[in-house]
Amino acid sequence: MQVIRGLHNLRPEHRGCVATIGNFDGVHLGHQAVFRHLREQAERFGLPATVVTFEPQPMEFFAPEAAPARLTRMREKLQALKDAGIDRVVLLEFGHKMAAMSAADFVRELLIDGLDVRYLFVGDDFRFGHGREGDIELLRETGRAHNFEVANMNTFMDGESRVSSTRIREALAAGDLELARRNLGRPYRICGRVAHGDARGRSIGFPTANIDLHRKVSPVHGVFAVIVYGLEDEPLAGVANIGNRPTVVGDSRYLLEVHLFDFSRQIYGEHVEVEFCRRLRDEKRFDSFEDLSRQIVRDTEAARAYFGLEN
C-alpha cells in the first residue's frame, strides 16, 4: 500500500483512481463495507482504490480539548487499511491552511487536479471546505462537469443501531467489550512500544510492561484481563491498568501498564498489541501502596480465573 503525505506530494502518476474520504477511526464494520465497495469499483474501473484521510482529525484541530479519544492511532489505521486491501492512502495534514480552504478549491486541488477521481464514494452527511460549505450535492454537480461518478454509502447496522466510531467509544467507555468487538469486527486492541517505567510495580512484586500510548486519552480506562501479542510465545495472558494512576501523587500521565503472568524476560523496545478481554474494575485511588498491592493481587486472581489459569 502506498502512502502519500500531503497534496504537494501528489504526482502525475497518482492521477486516475476511485476514492473515498473520511476519518475512518477504528476501521469498523461500516468502514470495512465501504472499502469492499471501493475495491469492487476499483476492479470495475481498473484503477487503484484510494482512501483520503486527515492527520490530525479535524475535530482535534478545531477543538483539541473536546475531541473524542481515538480508537486507532494513525499507525494502526494504516495497517488496517492495508489489511482491507486499499491500494493507496492520501494523508492530508489538517491545519490552518486546510481549514481555510474553500470547498471549490478542495475539489479542484485534490479530486480534479491531484487525483483525477473517476468514482467517489462518500456519506450523505459528508461536509468539507471552509465553514463546511461543501456537501454531496456540490460533489455530484462537479462530477457531472468533470466526468466522475459520485455515490453515497448506506448506513451499516448492528441490529437496530448504526455502527459508528462514536458507538464503539461509548461501548468501550462502559466496559462493553463484546459490543465493541461486534461493531469493530474484531476484539479491541491498542498497540505500542514497551518503554522504561519507574519500576514501581516491580517494587511491590508486580513488574509491568509500560506501553507508550502516543495519545492524550484512551477510549478504554480501568483494569482489564488482557492478551498480549507480538512477543515470543504469544499470545500471553495478563492483567492491565490503563489510566492516570491516581494513587501516584504528582504523576497524571496516561499510561498502559501490563503485568504478564509467569513472565520474567526483559522486553524494553518491543512493539506489542494489547487485546482487552474483560473489564475487571474502574481505576481508583488507594490510600497507600500496600492497599494498592492487595488490590493488584485480587485483580490478578480475577484475570487468571477469567483465562482459566491456576493461581
Helices and strands as residue ranges (DSSP letters): E 2-5, G 7-9, G 12-14, E 17-21, H 29-45, E 49-55, H 58-62, H 74-83, E 88-93, H 96-100, H 103-106, I 107-114, E 117-122, G 130-132, H 136-146, E 149-152, E 157-158, E 161-162, H 165-173, H 177-184, E 189-195, H 200-203, E 209-211, E 222-229, E 236-243, E 255-260, E 271-281, H 289-307
